[in-house]
């Protein structure tokens, strides 16, 4: 999938990032434009490393990266990228003695968001968008885990970024907060490029029109959620008895078993059950190789 992302998104060619002798990213080619793109992959697949490279937090070992039409290896371009980008890392760190308002104001100063009045208006707007305005005078150290996650999201939203990079953004959020998060991201995606890395498959299903699956530092799937699901049709079964070894399965609430049958193999208990419509989670598990594991 290719698009013109000269000034509005991300363009990556042959991106390599190594840690010693280990390659976390092994030559990625990628174009990202407006809308929400979901990153899926097992732990260690390279998702966080890719986001950190796009966020100018890590330098590429090799290849070429262009973010919002600029080269992050150039100091002036890197500064401009950071002004126009929002980034929520997987485990954000905050100054514990700051208040919520003070911390966001500090981030707004770093992003050079106008004069004092304009900056404070933007800070208040960001707090309201994540439902933290009532806690604006609270110290960060007194916030719950979910509140800290919303604080990180608020800092990423400052200045209406053209590029929003979110690494596991819904960790610690309750169901109501996750619905509000999805609504907010969907609204932003109408005019911005959003990249969402998550293990919450339901967030991808609800938000993303494009899915990238990473495995061992490479993009192994690039397409729509429906295209990924279509690859799993005929390979997901439900049956009343525990399946034989050699397939991934789990017990459902009603006592039946859901079975994932890898491509190129047959369900050893095909007479015991029936094929069912796969979910995006089923398709992801099959595509990344989980369906090849025994239970």
C-alpha positions as CSV (number, residue, x, y, z in Angstrom):
1,X,0.0,0.0,0.0
2,X,1.6,3.3,-1.1
3,X,0.5,6.9,-0.7
4,X,1.9,10.4,-1.0
5,X,3.2,11.3,2.4
6,X,5.7,14.0,1.4
7,X,4.6,16.5,4.0
8,X,1.7,15.0,5.9
9,X,2.9,11.6,7.1
10,X,5.8,9.2,7.2
11,X,8.0,7.7,4.5
12,X,10.6,5.0,5.4
13,X,13.0,3.1,3.1
14,X,15.2,0.3,4.2
15,X,15.0,1.2,7.9
16,X,17.4,-0.7,10.1
17,X,17.8,-0.4,13.8
18,X,20.3,-2.6,15.6
19,X,21.2,-3.1,19.3
20,X,24.6,-4.6,19.1
21,X,24.4,-7.7,16.9
22,X,20.6,-7.9,17.2
23,X,18.4,-6.3,14.5
24,X,15.2,-4.9,16.0
25,X,14.2,-3.5,12.6
26,X,15.5,-5.4,9.5
27,X,15.0,-3.2,6.5
28,X,11.4,-1.7,6.6
29,X,9.8,0.1,3.7
30,X,6.7,2.0,4.7
31,X,4.5,4.9,3.8
32,X,1.9,6.3,6.3
33,X,-0.7,9.0,5.7
34,X,-3.8,10.4,7.3
35,X,-6.0,8.0,9.2
36,X,-5.3,5.4,11.9
37,X,-2.8,2.7,11.2
38,X,-2.6,-0.2,13.7
39,X,0.7,-1.9,14.5
40,X,0.3,-5.5,15.7
41,X,3.0,-8.0,16.6
42,X,4.3,-10.1,19.4
43,X,6.6,-8.8,22.1
44,X,10.0,-8.1,20.5
45,X,8.6,-7.8,17.0
46,X,9.9,-4.2,16.6
47,X,6.8,-2.1,17.2
48,X,8.2,0.1,19.9
49,X,11.5,0.5,18.2
50,X,9.7,1.6,15.0
51,X,7.7,4.2,16.9
52,X,10.8,5.5,18.7
53,X,12.6,5.9,15.4
54,X,9.6,7.8,13.9
55,X,9.4,9.9,17.1
56,X,13.1,11.0,16.7
57,X,13.8,9.3,20.0
58,X,16.1,6.7,18.4
59,X,18.4,7.1,15.4
60,X,18.2,4.6,12.6
61,X,21.2,2.4,12.1
62,X,20.6,2.3,8.4
63,X,18.0,3.4,5.8
64,X,16.1,6.6,5.2
65,X,13.3,8.2,7.3
66,X,11.2,11.2,6.4
67,X,8.7,12.4,9.0
68,X,6.3,15.2,7.9
69,X,8.5,15.8,4.9
70,X,11.6,16.3,7.1
71,X,14.8,14.5,7.9
72,X,15.1,13.6,11.6
73,X,18.9,13.4,11.2
74,X,19.1,17.1,10.7
75,X,18.8,19.1,13.9
76,X,16.6,21.9,12.5
77,X,14.3,19.3,10.9
78,X,14.2,17.2,14.1
79,X,13.1,20.3,16.1
80,X,10.3,21.0,13.6
81,X,9.1,17.4,13.6
82,X,8.8,17.5,17.4
83,X,6.8,20.7,17.3
84,X,4.3,19.1,15.0
85,X,4.2,15.6,16.5
86,X,2.6,14.0,19.5
87,X,4.1,10.9,21.1
88,X,2.9,8.7,23.9
89,X,5.6,6.1,24.8
90,X,4.8,2.7,26.2
91,X,5.9,3.7,29.7
92,X,5.8,7.5,30.1
93,X,7.8,9.0,32.9
94,X,6.7,12.2,34.7
95,X,8.1,14.5,37.3
96,X,6.1,13.3,40.3
97,X,6.1,16.7,42.1
98,X,4.5,18.6,39.2
99,X,0.8,19.3,39.2
100,X,-1.2,18.0,36.2
101,X,-1.5,21.6,34.9
102,X,2.2,22.4,35.6
103,X,3.5,19.3,33.8
104,X,1.4,19.9,30.7
105,X,2.4,23.6,30.7
106,X,6.0,22.5,30.8
107,X,5.5,20.2,27.8
108,X,3.7,23.1,26.0
109,X,6.7,25.4,26.6
110,X,9.0,22.8,25.1
111,X,6.8,22.6,22.1
112,X,6.8,26.4,21.8
113,X,3.0,26.7,21.8
114,X,2.5,30.5,21.6
115,X,2.4,33.0,24.4
116,X,1.4,32.3,28.0
117,X,-2.4,32.9,27.5
118,X,-2.6,30.9,24.3
119,X,-0.4,28.1,25.9
120,X,-2.6,27.9,29.0
121,X,-5.8,27.7,26.9
122,X,-4.2,24.8,25.0
123,X,-3.3,23.0,28.2
124,X,-6.8,23.4,29.5
125,X,-8.2,22.1,26.3
126,X,-6.0,19.0,26.4
127,X,-7.0,18.3,30.0
128,X,-10.7,18.4,29.1
129,X,-10.2,16.1,26.2
130,X,-8.9,13.4,28.4
131,X,-11.2,14.2,31.4
132,X,-8.4,15.4,33.7
133,X,-9.5,19.0,34.1
134,X,-10.9,18.4,37.6
135,X,-7.5,17.0,38.6
136,X,-5.5,19.9,37.2
137,X,-4.1,20.9,40.7
138,X,-3.3,17.3,41.7
139,X,0.3,16.2,42.0
140,X,1.4,13.6,39.5
141,X,2.5,11.3,42.2
142,X,-1.1,11.1,43.5
143,X,-2.6,10.0,40.2
144,X,-3.8,6.5,39.6
145,X,-2.2,4.4,36.8
146,X,-5.1,5.2,34.5
147,X,-5.0,8.9,35.2
148,X,-1.2,8.9,34.4
149,X,-2.0,7.2,31.1
150,X,-4.5,9.9,30.3
151,X,-2.0,12.5,31.3
152,X,0.5,11.1,28.8
153,X,-2.2,11.1,26.2
154,X,-3.0,14.8,27.0
155,X,0.7,15.7,26.6
156,X,0.7,14.0,23.2
157,X,-2.4,15.9,22.1
158,X,-1.0,19.4,22.8
159,X,-0.9,21.6,19.8
160,X,-3.2,19.4,17.6
161,X,-0.3,17.3,16.2
162,X,-0.2,16.4,12.5
163,X,1.4,13.1,13.5
164,X,0.3,11.2,16.6
165,X,2.3,8.1,17.7
166,X,0.7,6.0,20.4
167,X,2.4,3.0,22.1
168,X,-0.1,0.9,24.1
169,X,-2.3,4.0,24.8
170,X,-5.2,2.2,26.5
171,X,-3.2,0.4,29.2
172,X,-4.9,1.2,32.5
173,X,-8.0,2.7,31.0
174,X,-11.5,1.5,32.1
175,X,-14.1,0.6,29.4
176,X,-15.7,4.0,29.5
177,X,-12.4,5.7,29.1
178,X,-11.4,3.5,26.2
179,X,-14.6,4.4,24.4
180,X,-13.8,8.1,24.9
181,X,-10.2,7.4,23.7
182,X,-11.5,5.7,20.5
183,X,-13.8,8.6,19.8
184,X,-11.0,11.1,20.3
185,X,-8.5,9.3,18.1
186,X,-11.1,8.8,15.4
187,X,-11.8,12.5,15.4
188,X,-8.1,13.3,15.2
189,X,-7.5,10.9,12.3
190,X,-9.8,12.9,10.1
191,X,-7.0,15.4,9.7
192,X,-3.9,13.8,11.1
193,X,-1.7,10.7,10.7
194,X,-2.1,8.4,13.7
195,X,0.0,5.3,14.4
196,X,-1.3,3.0,17.1
197,X,0.7,0.1,18.6
198,X,-1.3,-2.1,20.8
199,X,-2.0,-5.7,22.0
200,X,-5.7,-4.7,22.3
201,X,-7.1,-6.2,19.1
202,X,-10.5,-4.6,19.7
203,X,-9.0,-1.1,19.6
204,X,-7.5,-2.0,16.1
205,X,-10.9,-3.4,15.0
206,X,-12.7,-0.3,16.2
207,X,-10.3,2.4,14.9
208,X,-7.9,1.3,12.2
209,X,-8.5,1.2,8.4
210,X,-5.1,-0.2,7.9
211,X,-3.1,-2.9,9.8
212,X,0.6,-3.6,9.8
213,X,1.8,-6.9,11.3
214,X,5.5,-6.9,12.4
215,X,7.5,-10.1,13.0
216,X,11.2,-10.2,13.7
217,X,11.6,-6.6,12.7
218,X,9.9,-6.9,9.3
219,X,6.4,-6.0,8.0
220,X,4.8,-9.3,7.2
221,X,1.3,-8.0,6.5
222,X,0.0,-4.6,5.3
223,X,-3.6,-4.2,4.5
224,X,-7.1,-3.6,5.9
225,X,-8.6,-5.4,8.9
226,X,-11.0,-7.2,6.5
227,X,-8.2,-8.4,4.3
228,X,-6.4,-9.9,7.4
229,X,-9.7,-11.6,8.6
230,X,-10.3,-13.0,5.1
231,X,-7.0,-15.0,5.3
232,X,-8.4,-16.8,8.4
233,X,-11.7,-17.9,6.9
234,X,-12.1,-21.7,7.0
235,X,-9.3,-22.0,9.6
236,X,-11.3,-21.2,12.8
237,X,-13.5,-23.9,14.3
238,X,-15.6,-24.5,17.3
239,X,-16.2,-27.9,18.8
240,X,-17.6,-29.6,21.9
241,X,-14.5,-31.7,22.8
242,X,-11.0,-30.8,23.7
243,X,-9.0,-30.8,20.4
244,X,-6.0,-32.9,19.6
245,X,-2.4,-31.7,20.0
246,X,-0.9,-29.6,17.2
247,X,-3.4,-26.7,17.1
248,X,-4.0,-23.6,19.2
249,X,-7.3,-23.7,21.2
250,X,-9.0,-22.4,24.2
251,X,-12.1,-23.2,26.2
252,X,-15.1,-20.8,25.8
253,X,-17.6,-19.8,28.5
254,X,-20.2,-22.3,27.2
255,X,-17.7,-25.2,27.4
256,X,-17.0,-25.4,23.7
257,X,-13.5,-25.0,22.3
258,X,-12.3,-22.5,19.7
259,X,-9.6,-24.0,17.5
260,X,-7.2,-22.2,15.2
261,X,-5.9,-24.4,12.3
262,X,-2.7,-23.1,10.6
263,X,-2.6,-22.7,6.8
264,X,-1.5,-25.9,5.1
265,X,-2.8,-28.2,7.8
266,X,-6.2,-29.8,8.5
267,X,-8.2,-29.8,11.8
268,X,-7.4,-33.2,13.2
269,X,-10.9,-33.2,14.8
270,X,-12.8,-31.8,11.8
271,X,-15.7,-34.2,12.4
272,X,-16.2,-32.9,15.9
273,X,-17.0,-29.3,15.1
274,X,-17.8,-26.7,12.5
275,X,-15.9,-23.7,10.9
276,X,-17.0,-20.3,12.2
277,X,-16.4,-16.7,11.1
278,X,-13.0,-15.6,12.3
279,X,-12.4,-12.4,14.4
280,X,-9.5,-10.0,13.9
281,X,-7.8,-11.6,16.9
282,X,-8.1,-15.1,15.4
283,X,-6.6,-13.8,12.1
284,X,-3.8,-12.0,13.9
285,X,-2.9,-15.1,15.9
286,X,-2.9,-17.3,12.8
287,X,-0.9,-14.9,10.7
288,X,1.8,-14.4,13.3
289,X,2.3,-18.1,13.9
290,X,0.4,-18.6,17.1
291,X,-1.8,-21.1,15.3
292,X,1.2,-23.4,14.8
293,X,1.8,-23.9,18.5
294,X,0.3,-26.7,20.5
295,X,-2.1,-25.9,23.3
